[in-house]
Structure formats: C-alpha cells, structure tokens
Amino acid sequence: MLMLTVFILAYGVPAYSLLYGVQKFSWHIPRAILNLAYWQIFGELEVLGDIESITFFLSKFRFYFSIF
C-alpha cells in the first residue's frame, strides 16, 4: 500500500501542476491531486476533457498573439 501511495503521489503532483498551474494552497488540493492521479492511473478517462479544454484554450491564446 505504501508503494502504491508513493507512486500515485509521484505521478499526481507533476500531472496536477501541469494541468492547473500555480494555485493558492488550500486543503482541498492534496485530495484533488490524489483523485486525479488515482483515476487517471486506474482507468477513469473523464479528465481527458479537462486536458482537451485547456489545450484548446492555449491554442486559441497562442493564435491570438501570433497575429500581432
């Protein structure tokens, strides 16, 4: 169980920070990190919608500034 927890945290912290960036600390963030990592590792791919929406927003943002 300890190895599973270490693996989930080792995957979850970088994945969460890449998806959501810097946020003000609250006690809900550790739970969100664990939920995100656990469900991504074990098959809940609903998070792909979040990833696609963030990627779409960034592509629109880059296109807007490439015009100028």
PyMOL Python script that loads the backbone (N, CA, C, O; Angstrom):
from pymol import cmd

cmd.read_pdbstr("""\
ATOM      1  N   MET A   1       0.820  -1.195   0.000  1.00  0.00           N
ATOM      2  CA  MET A   1       0.000   0.000   0.000  1.00  0.00           C
ATOM      3  C   MET A   1       0.864   1.260   0.000  1.00  0.00           C
ATOM      4  O   MET A   1       0.526   2.256  -0.639  1.00  0.00           O
ATOM      5  N   LEU A   2       1.971   1.204   0.716  1.00  0.00           N
ATOM      6  CA  LEU A   2       2.872   2.346   0.763  1.00  0.00           C
ATOM      7  C   LEU A   2       3.465   2.629  -0.617  1.00  0.00           C
ATOM      8  O   LEU A   2       3.587   3.787  -1.017  1.00  0.00           O
ATOM      9  N   MET A   3       3.830   1.579  -1.339  1.00  0.00           N
ATOM     10  CA  MET A   3       4.391   1.765  -2.680  1.00  0.00           C
ATOM     11  C   MET A   3       3.355   2.371  -3.626  1.00  0.00           C
ATOM     12  O   MET A   3       3.685   3.214  -4.461  1.00  0.00           O
ATOM     13  N   LEU A   4       2.120   1.944  -3.492  1.00  0.00           N
ATOM     14  CA  LEU A   4       1.055   2.497  -4.321  1.00  0.00           C
ATOM     15  C   LEU A   4       0.862   3.987  -4.027  1.00  0.00           C
ATOM     16  O   LEU A   4       0.697   4.788  -4.947  1.00  0.00           O
ATOM     17  N   THR A   5       0.882   4.348  -2.768  1.00  0.00           N
ATOM     18  CA  THR A   5       0.721   5.745  -2.380  1.00  0.00           C
ATOM     19  C   THR A   5       1.869   6.592  -2.914  1.00  0.00           C
ATOM     20  O   THR A   5       1.647   7.690  -3.423  1.00  0.00           O
ATOM     21  N   VAL A   6       3.085   6.092  -2.802  1.00  0.00           N
ATOM     22  CA  VAL A   6       4.250   6.826  -3.302  1.00  0.00           C
ATOM     23  C   VAL A   6       4.148   7.001  -4.819  1.00  0.00           C
ATOM     24  O   VAL A   6       4.425   8.082  -5.339  1.00  0.00           O
ATOM     25  N   PHE A   7       3.752   5.942  -5.525  1.00  0.00           N
ATOM     26  CA  PHE A   7       3.630   6.025  -6.972  1.00  0.00           C
ATOM     27  C   PHE A   7       2.540   7.013  -7.383  1.00  0.00           C
ATOM     28  O   PHE A   7       2.731   7.803  -8.308  1.00  0.00           O
ATOM     29  N   ILE A   8       1.410   6.968  -6.703  1.00  0.00           N
ATOM     30  CA  ILE A   8       0.315   7.886  -7.033  1.00  0.00           C
ATOM     31  C   ILE A   8       0.727   9.334  -6.785  1.00  0.00           C
ATOM     32  O   ILE A   8       0.429  10.209  -7.597  1.00  0.00           O
ATOM     33  N   LEU A   9       1.407   9.591  -5.677  1.00  0.00           N
ATOM     34  CA  LEU A   9       1.865  10.954  -5.403  1.00  0.00           C
ATOM     35  C   LEU A   9       2.939  11.394  -6.389  1.00  0.00           C
ATOM     36  O   LEU A   9       2.949  12.543  -6.831  1.00  0.00           O
ATOM     37  N   ALA A  10       3.849  10.474  -6.737  1.00  0.00           N
ATOM     38  CA  ALA A  10       4.919  10.815  -7.677  1.00  0.00           C
ATOM     39  C   ALA A  10       4.363  11.137  -9.062  1.00  0.00           C
ATOM     40  O   ALA A  10       4.943  11.944  -9.789  1.00  0.00           O
ATOM     41  N   TYR A  11       3.274  10.530  -9.422  1.00  0.00           N
ATOM     42  CA  TYR A  11       2.632  10.831 -10.700  1.00  0.00           C
ATOM     43  C   TYR A  11       1.680  12.020 -10.578  1.00  0.00           C
ATOM     44  O   TYR A  11       1.602  12.852 -11.482  1.00  0.00           O
ATOM     45  N   GLY A  12       0.971  12.095  -9.480  1.00  0.00           N
ATOM     46  CA  GLY A  12      -0.096  13.082  -9.343  1.00  0.00           C
ATOM     47  C   GLY A  12       0.357  14.517  -9.192  1.00  0.00           C
ATOM     48  O   GLY A  12      -0.266  15.423  -9.745  1.00  0.00           O
ATOM     49  N   VAL A  13       1.428  14.738  -8.456  1.00  0.00           N
ATOM     50  CA  VAL A  13       1.876  16.112  -8.225  1.00  0.00           C
ATOM     51  C   VAL A  13       2.303  16.780  -9.533  1.00  0.00           C
ATOM     52  O   VAL A  13       1.827  17.878  -9.822  1.00  0.00           O
ATOM     53  N   PRO A  14       3.181  16.167 -10.340  1.00  0.00           N
ATOM     54  CA  PRO A  14       3.522  16.828 -11.611  1.00  0.00           C
ATOM     55  C   PRO A  14       2.345  16.923 -12.589  1.00  0.00           C
ATOM     56  O   PRO A  14       2.204  17.922 -13.294  1.00  0.00           O
ATOM     57  N   ALA A  15       1.508  15.894 -12.633  1.00  0.00           N
ATOM     58  CA  ALA A  15       0.365  15.934 -13.552  1.00  0.00           C
ATOM     59  C   ALA A  15      -0.592  17.058 -13.168  1.00  0.00           C
ATOM     60  O   ALA A  15      -1.071  17.785 -14.039  1.00  0.00           O
ATOM     61  N   TYR A  16      -0.873  17.207 -11.892  1.00  0.00           N
ATOM     62  CA  TYR A  16      -1.777  18.262 -11.434  1.00  0.00           C
ATOM     63  C   TYR A  16      -1.181  19.645 -11.703  1.00  0.00           C
ATOM     64  O   TYR A  16      -1.885  20.558 -12.134  1.00  0.00           O
ATOM     65  N   SER A  17       0.118  19.790 -11.447  1.00  0.00           N
ATOM     66  CA  SER A  17       0.734  21.101 -11.653  1.00  0.00           C
ATOM     67  C   SER A  17       0.795  21.476 -13.131  1.00  0.00           C
ATOM     68  O   SER A  17       0.687  22.653 -13.475  1.00  0.00           O
ATOM     69  N   LEU A  18       0.968  20.481 -14.012  1.00  0.00           N
ATOM     70  CA  LEU A  18       0.973  20.782 -15.444  1.00  0.00           C
ATOM     71  C   LEU A  18      -0.424  21.141 -15.944  1.00  0.00           C
ATOM     72  O   LEU A  18      -0.567  21.977 -16.836  1.00  0.00           O
ATOM     73  N   LEU A  19      -1.446  20.521 -15.378  1.00  0.00           N
ATOM     74  CA  LEU A  19      -2.811  20.811 -15.819  1.00  0.00           C
ATOM     75  C   LEU A  19      -3.349  22.125 -15.273  1.00  0.00           C
ATOM     76  O   LEU A  19      -3.971  22.895 -16.005  1.00  0.00           O
ATOM     77  N   TYR A  20      -3.115  22.386 -13.997  1.00  0.00           N
ATOM     78  CA  TYR A  20      -3.774  23.510 -13.345  1.00  0.00           C
ATOM     79  C   TYR A  20      -2.844  24.630 -12.926  1.00  0.00           C
ATOM     80  O   TYR A  20      -3.321  25.665 -12.463  1.00  0.00           O
ATOM     81  N   GLY A  21      -1.537  24.468 -13.070  1.00  0.00           N
ATOM     82  CA  GLY A  21      -0.592  25.536 -12.767  1.00  0.00           C
ATOM     83  C   GLY A  21      -0.515  25.877 -11.288  1.00  0.00           C
ATOM     84  O   GLY A  21      -0.895  25.083 -10.428  1.00  0.00           O
ATOM     85  N   VAL A  22      -0.021  27.060 -11.013  1.00  0.00           N
ATOM     86  CA  VAL A  22       0.168  27.509  -9.639  1.00  0.00           C
ATOM     87  C   VAL A  22      -1.168  27.964  -9.066  1.00  0.00           C
ATOM     88  O   VAL A  22      -1.886  28.759  -9.672  1.00  0.00           O
ATOM     89  N   GLN A  23      -1.480  27.449  -7.897  1.00  0.00           N
ATOM     90  CA  GLN A  23      -2.707  27.828  -7.208  1.00  0.00           C
ATOM     91  C   GLN A  23      -2.379  28.143  -5.754  1.00  0.00           C
ATOM     92  O   GLN A  23      -1.404  27.637  -5.199  1.00  0.00           O
ATOM     93  N   LYS A  24      -3.191  28.967  -5.164  1.00  0.00           N
ATOM     94  CA  LYS A  24      -3.041  29.246  -3.745  1.00  0.00           C
ATOM     95  C   LYS A  24      -3.369  27.975  -2.966  1.00  0.00           C
ATOM     96  O   LYS A  24      -4.342  27.286  -3.273  1.00  0.00           O
ATOM     97  N   PHE A  25      -2.554  27.667  -1.959  1.00  0.00           N
ATOM     98  CA  PHE A  25      -2.729  26.416  -1.227  1.00  0.00           C
ATOM     99  C   PHE A  25      -4.021  26.419  -0.428  1.00  0.00           C
ATOM    100  O   PHE A  25      -4.363  27.387   0.252  1.00  0.00           O
ATOM    101  N   SER A  26      -4.714  25.313  -0.536  1.00  0.00           N
ATOM    102  CA  SER A  26      -5.845  25.036   0.337  1.00  0.00           C
ATOM    103  C   SER A  26      -5.802  23.543   0.637  1.00  0.00           C
ATOM    104  O   SER A  26      -5.080  22.799  -0.026  1.00  0.00           O
ATOM    105  N   TRP A  27      -6.546  23.111   1.602  1.00  0.00           N
ATOM    106  CA  TRP A  27      -6.507  21.704   1.993  1.00  0.00           C
ATOM    107  C   TRP A  27      -7.266  20.811   1.022  1.00  0.00           C
ATOM    108  O   TRP A  27      -7.281  19.591   1.191  1.00  0.00           O
ATOM    109  N   HIS A  28      -7.889  21.393   0.018  1.00  0.00           N
ATOM    110  CA  HIS A  28      -8.586  20.594  -0.990  1.00  0.00           C
ATOM    111  C   HIS A  28      -7.643  20.140  -2.105  1.00  0.00           C
ATOM    112  O   HIS A  28      -7.953  19.191  -2.826  1.00  0.00           O
ATOM    113  N   ILE A  29      -6.511  20.799  -2.252  1.00  0.00           N
ATOM    114  CA  ILE A  29      -5.576  20.454  -3.324  1.00  0.00           C
ATOM    115  C   ILE A  29      -4.979  19.060  -3.147  1.00  0.00           C
ATOM    116  O   ILE A  29      -4.930  18.318  -4.128  1.00  0.00           O
ATOM    117  N   PRO A  30      -4.518  18.651  -1.950  1.00  0.00           N
ATOM    118  CA  PRO A  30      -3.992  17.282  -1.836  1.00  0.00           C
ATOM    119  C   PRO A  30      -5.019  16.214  -2.216  1.00  0.00           C
ATOM    120  O   PRO A  30      -4.670  15.216  -2.846  1.00  0.00           O
ATOM    121  N   ARG A  31      -6.256  16.414  -1.846  1.00  0.00           N
ATOM    122  CA  ARG A  31      -7.289  15.451  -2.226  1.00  0.00           C
ATOM    123  C   ARG A  31      -7.514  15.459  -3.736  1.00  0.00           C
ATOM    124  O   ARG A  31      -7.701  14.405  -4.344  1.00  0.00           O
ATOM    125  N   ALA A  32      -7.497  16.635  -4.334  1.00  0.00           N
ATOM    126  CA  ALA A  32      -7.661  16.727  -5.784  1.00  0.00           C
ATOM    127  C   ALA A  32      -6.502  16.043  -6.508  1.00  0.00           C
ATOM    128  O   ALA A  32      -6.704  15.403  -7.540  1.00  0.00           O
ATOM    129  N   ILE A  33      -5.297  16.177  -5.973  1.00  0.00           N
ATOM    130  CA  ILE A  33      -4.130  15.520  -6.567  1.00  0.00           C
ATOM    131  C   ILE A  33      -4.287  14.008  -6.497  1.00  0.00           C
ATOM    132  O   ILE A  33      -4.054  13.310  -7.485  1.00  0.00           O
ATOM    133  N   LEU A  34      -4.679  13.503  -5.339  1.00  0.00           N
ATOM    134  CA  LEU A  34      -4.860  12.061  -5.195  1.00  0.00           C
ATOM    135  C   LEU A  34      -5.981  11.544  -6.098  1.00  0.00           C
ATOM    136  O   LEU A  34      -5.832  10.495  -6.725  1.00  0.00           O
ATOM    137  N   ASN A  35      -7.083  12.256  -6.171  1.00  0.00           N
ATOM    138  CA  ASN A  35      -8.190  11.828  -7.036  1.00  0.00           C
ATOM    139  C   ASN A  35      -7.791  11.835  -8.501  1.00  0.00           C
ATOM    140  O   ASN A  35      -8.077  10.886  -9.232  1.00  0.00           O
ATOM    141  N   LEU A  36      -7.138  12.894  -8.930  1.00  0.00           N
ATOM    142  CA  LEU A  36      -6.721  12.997 -10.320  1.00  0.00           C
ATOM    143  C   LEU A  36      -5.784  11.853 -10.695  1.00  0.00           C
ATOM    144  O   LEU A  36      -5.991  11.185 -11.708  1.00  0.00           O
ATOM    145  N   ALA A  37      -4.763  11.629  -9.888  1.00  0.00           N
ATOM    146  CA  ALA A  37      -3.771  10.594 -10.199  1.00  0.00           C
ATOM    147  C   ALA A  37      -4.386   9.203 -10.134  1.00  0.00           C
ATOM    148  O   ALA A  37      -4.146   8.380 -11.018  1.00  0.00           O
ATOM    149  N   TYR A  38      -5.163   8.936  -9.115  1.00  0.00           N
ATOM    150  CA  TYR A  38      -5.748   7.607  -8.964  1.00  0.00           C
ATOM    151  C   TYR A  38      -6.644   7.264 -10.142  1.00  0.00           C
ATOM    152  O   TYR A  38      -6.527   6.183 -10.719  1.00  0.00           O
ATOM    153  N   TRP A  39      -7.537   8.177 -10.501  1.00  0.00           N
ATOM    154  CA  TRP A  39      -8.485   7.868 -11.564  1.00  0.00           C
ATOM    155  C   TRP A  39      -7.826   7.865 -12.937  1.00  0.00           C
ATOM    156  O   TRP A  39      -8.293   7.161 -13.833  1.00  0.00           O
ATOM    157  N   GLN A  40      -6.761   8.625 -13.130  1.00  0.00           N
ATOM    158  CA  GLN A  40      -6.044   8.552 -14.395  1.00  0.00           C
ATOM    159  C   GLN A  40      -5.297   7.234 -14.519  1.00  0.00           C
ATOM    160  O   GLN A  40      -5.277   6.633 -15.593  1.00  0.00           O
ATOM    161  N   ILE A  41      -4.689   6.782 -13.444  1.00  0.00           N
ATOM    162  CA  ILE A  41      -3.929   5.530 -13.483  1.00  0.00           C
ATOM    163  C   ILE A  41      -4.855   4.342 -13.665  1.00  0.00           C
ATOM    164  O   ILE A  41      -4.539   3.429 -14.429  1.00  0.00           O
ATOM    165  N   PHE A  42      -5.987   4.332 -12.984  1.00  0.00           N
ATOM    166  CA  PHE A  42      -6.844   3.155 -12.982  1.00  0.00           C
ATOM    167  C   PHE A  42      -8.067   3.275 -13.883  1.00  0.00           C
ATOM    168  O   PHE A  42      -9.069   2.601 -13.646  1.00  0.00           O
ATOM    169  N   GLY A  43      -8.009   4.109 -14.898  1.00  0.00           N
ATOM    170  CA  GLY A  43      -8.949   3.988 -15.987  1.00  0.00           C
ATOM    171  C   GLY A  43     -10.065   4.989 -16.135  1.00  0.00           C
ATOM    172  O   GLY A  43     -10.806   4.890 -17.113  1.00  0.00           O
ATOM    173  N   GLU A  44     -10.244   5.929 -15.263  1.00  0.00           N
ATOM    174  CA  GLU A  44     -11.297   6.923 -15.451  1.00  0.00           C
ATOM    175  C   GLU A  44     -10.733   8.027 -16.329  1.00  0.00           C
ATOM    176  O   GLU A  44      -9.926   8.836 -15.871  1.00  0.00           O
ATOM    177  N   LEU A  45     -11.142   8.063 -17.555  1.00  0.00           N
ATOM    178  CA  LEU A  45     -10.553   8.994 -18.512  1.00  0.00           C
ATOM    179  C   LEU A  45     -11.391  10.247 -18.707  1.00  0.00           C
ATOM    180  O   LEU A  45     -11.274  10.920 -19.732  1.00  0.00           O
ATOM    181  N   GLU A  46     -12.218  10.558 -17.752  1.00  0.00           N
ATOM    182  CA  GLU A  46     -13.026  11.764 -17.819  1.00  0.00           C
ATOM    183  C   GLU A  46     -12.154  13.016 -17.752  1.00  0.00           C
ATOM    184  O   GLU A  46     -12.576  14.092 -18.177  1.00  0.00           O
ATOM    185  N   VAL A  47     -10.963  12.879 -17.229  1.00  0.00           N
ATOM    186  CA  VAL A  47     -10.049  14.004 -17.105  1.00  0.00           C
ATOM    187  C   VAL A  47      -9.557  14.454 -18.478  1.00  0.00           C
ATOM    188  O   VAL A  47      -9.082  15.579 -18.624  1.00  0.00           O
ATOM    189  N   LEU A  48      -9.666  13.595 -19.476  1.00  0.00           N
ATOM    190  CA  LEU A  48      -9.240  13.979 -20.820  1.00  0.00           C
ATOM    191  C   LEU A  48     -10.003  15.187 -21.334  1.00  0.00           C
ATOM    192  O   LEU A  48      -9.469  15.965 -22.125  1.00  0.00           O
ATOM    193  N   GLY A  49     -11.231  15.354 -20.902  1.00  0.00           N
ATOM    194  CA  GLY A  49     -11.994  16.540 -21.281  1.00  0.00           C
ATOM    195  C   GLY A  49     -11.357  17.803 -20.743  1.00  0.00           C
ATOM    196  O   GLY A  49     -11.316  18.820 -21.435  1.00  0.00           O
ATOM    197  N   ASP A  50     -10.855  17.754 -19.512  1.00  0.00           N
ATOM    198  CA  ASP A  50     -10.155  18.903 -18.937  1.00  0.00           C
ATOM    199  C   ASP A  50      -8.887  19.202 -19.714  1.00  0.00           C
ATOM    200  O   ASP A  50      -8.588  20.361 -20.003  1.00  0.00           O
ATOM    201  N   ILE A  51      -8.143  18.166 -20.052  1.00  0.00           N
ATOM    202  CA  ILE A  51      -6.897  18.349 -20.779  1.00  0.00           C
ATOM    203  C   ILE A  51      -7.172  18.961 -22.149  1.00  0.00           C
ATOM    204  O   ILE A  51      -6.475  19.884 -22.571  1.00  0.00           O
ATOM    205  N   GLU A  52      -8.180  18.453 -22.837  1.00  0.00           N
ATOM    206  CA  GLU A  52      -8.505  18.967 -24.163  1.00  0.00           C
ATOM    207  C   GLU A  52      -8.990  20.410 -24.098  1.00  0.00           C
ATOM    208  O   GLU A  52      -8.660  21.205 -24.978  1.00  0.00           O
ATOM    209  N   SER A  53      -9.759  20.762 -23.084  1.00  0.00           N
ATOM    210  CA  SER A  53     -10.240  22.139 -22.986  1.00  0.00           C
ATOM    211  C   SER A  53      -9.106  23.096 -22.676  1.00  0.00           C
ATOM    212  O   SER A  53      -9.090  24.213 -23.194  1.00  0.00           O
ATOM    213  N   ILE A  54      -8.152  22.688 -21.840  1.00  0.00           N
ATOM    214  CA  ILE A  54      -7.001  23.534 -21.540  1.00  0.00           C
ATOM    215  C   ILE A  54      -6.141  23.693 -22.792  1.00  0.00           C
ATOM    216  O   ILE A  54      -5.684  24.796 -23.093  1.00  0.00           O
ATOM    217  N   THR A  55      -5.921  22.605 -23.517  1.00  0.00           N
ATOM    218  CA  THR A  55      -5.119  22.658 -24.735  1.00  0.00           C
ATOM    219  C   THR A  55      -5.787  23.547 -25.787  1.00  0.00           C
ATOM    220  O   THR A  55      -5.112  24.321 -26.465  1.00  0.00           O
ATOM    221  N   PHE A  56      -7.107  23.437 -25.923  1.00  0.00           N
ATOM    222  CA  PHE A  56      -7.838  24.265 -26.882  1.00  0.00           C
ATOM    223  C   PHE A  56      -7.721  25.738 -26.515  1.00  0.00           C
ATOM    224  O   PHE A  56      -7.519  26.578 -27.392  1.00  0.00           O
ATOM    225  N   PHE A  57      -7.845  26.061 -25.226  1.00  0.00           N
ATOM    226  CA  PHE A  57      -7.725  27.442 -24.780  1.00  0.00           C
ATOM    227  C   PHE A  57      -6.333  27.976 -25.082  1.00  0.00           C
ATOM    228  O   PHE A  57      -6.196  29.100 -25.564  1.00  0.00           O
ATOM    229  N   LEU A  58      -5.290  27.182 -24.804  1.00  0.00           N
ATOM    230  CA  LEU A  58      -3.928  27.636 -25.050  1.00  0.00           C
ATOM    231  C   LEU A  58      -3.658  27.815 -26.538  1.00  0.00           C
ATOM    232  O   LEU A  58      -2.941  28.736 -26.931  1.00  0.00           O
ATOM    233  N   SER A  59      -4.221  26.950 -27.362  1.00  0.00           N
ATOM    234  CA  SER A  59      -4.015  27.101 -28.804  1.00  0.00           C
ATOM    235  C   SER A  59      -4.684  28.373 -29.314  1.00  0.00           C
ATOM    236  O   SER A  59      -4.125  29.048 -30.178  1.00  0.00           O
ATOM    237  N   LYS A  60      -5.865  28.718 -28.802  1.00  0.00           N
ATOM    238  CA  LYS A  60      -6.521  29.969 -29.180  1.00  0.00           C
ATOM    239  C   LYS A  60      -5.702  31.161 -28.695  1.00  0.00           C
ATOM    240  O   LYS A  60      -5.581  32.163 -29.400  1.00  0.00           O
ATOM    241  N   PHE A  61      -5.142  31.053 -27.498  1.00  0.00           N
ATOM    242  CA  PHE A  61      -4.342  32.127 -26.925  1.00  0.00           C
ATOM    243  C   PHE A  61      -3.089  32.351 -27.767  1.00  0.00           C
ATOM    244  O   PHE A  61      -2.737  33.496 -28.052  1.00  0.00           O
ATOM    245  N   ARG A  62      -2.414  31.279 -28.167  1.00  0.00           N
ATOM    246  CA  ARG A  62      -1.208  31.396 -28.990  1.00  0.00           C
ATOM    247  C   ARG A  62      -1.553  31.970 -30.360  1.00  0.00           C
ATOM    248  O   ARG A  62      -0.810  32.798 -30.886  1.00  0.00           O
ATOM    249  N   PHE A  63      -2.667  31.541 -30.940  1.00  0.00           N
ATOM    250  CA  PHE A  63      -3.072  32.056 -32.249  1.00  0.00           C
ATOM    251  C   PHE A  63      -3.356  33.555 -32.172  1.00  0.00           C
ATOM    252  O   PHE A  63      -2.992  34.302 -33.080  1.00  0.00           O
ATOM    253  N   TYR A  64      -3.992  33.990 -31.113  1.00  0.00           N
ATOM    254  CA  TYR A  64      -4.312  35.401 -30.961  1.00  0.00           C
ATOM    255  C   TYR A  64      -3.049  36.239 -30.930  1.00  0.00           C
ATOM    256  O   TYR A  64      -3.002  37.301 -31.551  1.00  0.00           O
ATOM    257  N   PHE A  65      -2.011  35.779 -30.213  1.00  0.00           N
ATOM    258  CA  PHE A  65      -0.788  36.565 -30.122  1.00  0.00           C
ATOM    259  C   PHE A  65       0.135  36.361 -31.314  1.00  0.00           C
ATOM    260  O   PHE A  65       1.046  37.163 -31.523  1.00  0.00           O
ATOM    261  N   SER A  66      -0.074  35.318 -32.095  1.00  0.00           N
ATOM    262  CA  SER A  66       0.745  35.146 -33.290  1.00  0.00           C
ATOM    263  C   SER A  66       0.302  36.093 -34.399  1.00  0.00           C
ATOM    264  O   SER A  66       1.072  36.387 -35.313  1.00  0.00           O
ATOM    265  N   ILE A  67      -0.938  36.572 -34.320  1.00  0.00           N
ATOM    266  CA  ILE A  67      -1.440  37.516 -35.318  1.00  0.00           C
ATOM    267  C   ILE A  67      -0.719  38.860 -35.183  1.00  0.00           C
ATOM    268  O   ILE A  67      -0.411  39.512 -36.181  1.00  0.00           O
ATOM    269  N   PHE A  68      -0.457  39.261 -33.950  1.00  0.00           N
ATOM    270  CA  PHE A  68       0.144  40.569 -33.723  1.00  0.00           C
ATOM    271  C   PHE A  68       1.608  40.523 -33.836  1.00  0.00           C
ATOM    272  O   PHE A  68       2.272  41.547 -33.673  1.00  0.00           O
TER     273      PHE A  68
END
""", "prot")
cmd.dss("prot")
cmd.show_as("cartoon", "prot")
cmd.util.cbc("prot")
cmd.orient("prot")
